[in-house]
Amino acid sequence: MRILGIDPGLAIVGYGVVDFVGGKFRVIAMGSIETPAGIDTEDRLEMIYNDLTEIVREYRPDEMAVEELFFNTNQTTGIAVAEARGIVLLVGKQNGIKIAEYTPLQVKSAVVGYGRSEKKQVMELTRMLLGLDSKIKLDDTADALAIAVCHAHCGGSRIQDFYNQKKTKMT
């Protein structure tokens, strides 16, 4: 299965393309889509749409795993991230990709085994699980790869189905 992990954002969208076959990982691609500050939001969203569409066309993922929003204190930033996240979901839908969504707690639990683990632990275990020699340079890219690892561990299980059913009932 080829998984496209996405850490959504307006300034930076981290992505990681990972093959998960026979319980083993292989990183196909990783990086970020970066939009410049100071331009209109709709132009930034268009850049994300175009670049992510190109990534999907190039790597042809079977499934997409996207981090759910976690609002801290700045709701204005959260709204912009939500708009970018909507673009990510739209690209997946338009390309017929099965989409799964995970909370930061789910990602940490799947990668480290503890939902309150530190970011450094998640990054290091992600690096080790994927067999990468060096530290992943950008946090957003590391997060996207961790989301892909989370999906590989949880996406095919009934746990994800249960979570999605519960989420549907709540809306």
Sequence and secondary structure as in RCSB ss.txt:
>XXXX:A:sequence
MRILGIDPGLAIVGYGVVDFVGGKFRVIAMGSIETPAGIDTEDRLEMIYNDLTEIVREYRPDEMAVEELFFNTNQ
TTGIAVAEARGIVLLVGKQNGIKIAEYTPLQVKSAVVGYGRSEKKQVMELTRMLLGLDSKIKLDDTADALAIAVC
HAHCGGSRIQDFYNQKKTKMT
>XXXX:A:secstr
 EEEEEE  SSEEEEEEEEEETTEEEEEEEEEEE  TTS HHHHHHHHHHHHHHHHHHH  SEEEEE     S H
HHHHHHHHHHHHHHHHHHHTT EEEEE HHHHHHHHTS TT  HHHHHHHHHHHHT SS  S HHHHHHHHHHHH
HHHHTTSHHHHHHHHHHHHH 
